[in-house]
Amino acid sequence: MSTVAFLGLGHMGVHMAGRLVAAGHEVTVWNRTRKSLVGAKVADTPGGAAAGAEIVVTMVSTPAAVESVLFGADGAAAAMRPDAVLVEMSTIGPTAARAIAARLPCPMVDAPVGGGTDKARAGGLTIFTGGEPAAVERVTLVLEAMGTVRPIGGPGSAAAAKLVVNTAMIAGLALLGEVRELGEALGVDADALIAAEPLAALLKRAESTGGHFATHLAAKDLALATEHADLPLARAALARANAAPDTHDVTALAVPTPKANR
């Protein structure tokens, strides 16, 4: 078993850290607003959690949040052992992931996850991994307590893969919203059509993730994606996400925009 520092106990992180405790790992947690977790130690700072840990996990919301947790006041990076491994599980894109890796005193594996809170609770997440093979091998047992590990390639590759997957899912939800609007305009029961394949598969996948995936995080992911390629559909979905109410359920993007706002 490993000594693990888990930084970030949000909707997903609290369940992921709980899986590590249940698997028998020695876990110390830290969260921006202090939270406890049964079976884990609680640290006052990211650095306090990371000190002495073999593996440090970050699971926060944005590239800026990862930077703060690692390199801000009492940050984890300064406290990490040279033989530790950072596992960066947030969705921050490959540019930020590689930049962060270059500043660390130890190896890093980018390991963003697919799946919602139910899968996090059950240990059923899909975990993409990117990094040097030796570093990925060292953290695989810990990651397997949280889900199925899918190696993608070298450093930053898993962060890139997660952007690709999320862009497809979020843009698809935005398209479903427009399909419903088109149905309204044409007097067609769009929901009956959406219930048929292949649209039903897209909606089911999104609903399995959407319960605690906020619309502002969807917008963040699309903004990251559009930095790397000319993506007209993703830009349109980004505009829809920015205009949508900020809820904790990204499937709100599949709801027709009120006529007054069209």
Sequence and secondary structure as in RCSB ss.txt:
>XXXX:A:sequence
MSTVAFLGLGHMGVHMAGRLVAAGHEVTVWNRTRKSLVGAKVADTPGGAAAGAEIVVTMVSTPAAVESVLFGADG
AAAAMRPDAVLVEMSTIGPTAARAIAARLPCPMVDAPVGGGTDKARAGGLTIFTGGEPAAVERVTLVLEAMGTVR
PIGGPGSAAAAKLVVNTAMIAGLALLGEVRELGEALGVDADALIAAEPLAALLKRAESTGGHFATHLAAKDLALA
TEHADLPLARAALARANAAPDTHDVTALAVPTPKANR
>XXXX:A:secstr
  EEEEE  STTHHHHHHHHHHTT EEEEE SS    TTSEE SSHHHHHTT SEEEE  SSHHHHHHHHHSTT 
SGGGS TT EEEE S  HHHHHHHHHHH SS EEE  EES HHHHHHT EEEEEES HHHHHHHHHHHHTTEEEE
EEESTTHHHHHHHHHHHHHHHHHHHHHHHHHHHHHHT  HHHHHTSTTHHHHHHHHHHHHTTB HHHHHHHHHHH
TTTS  HHHHHHHHHHHHS   SBGGGGGS   GGG 
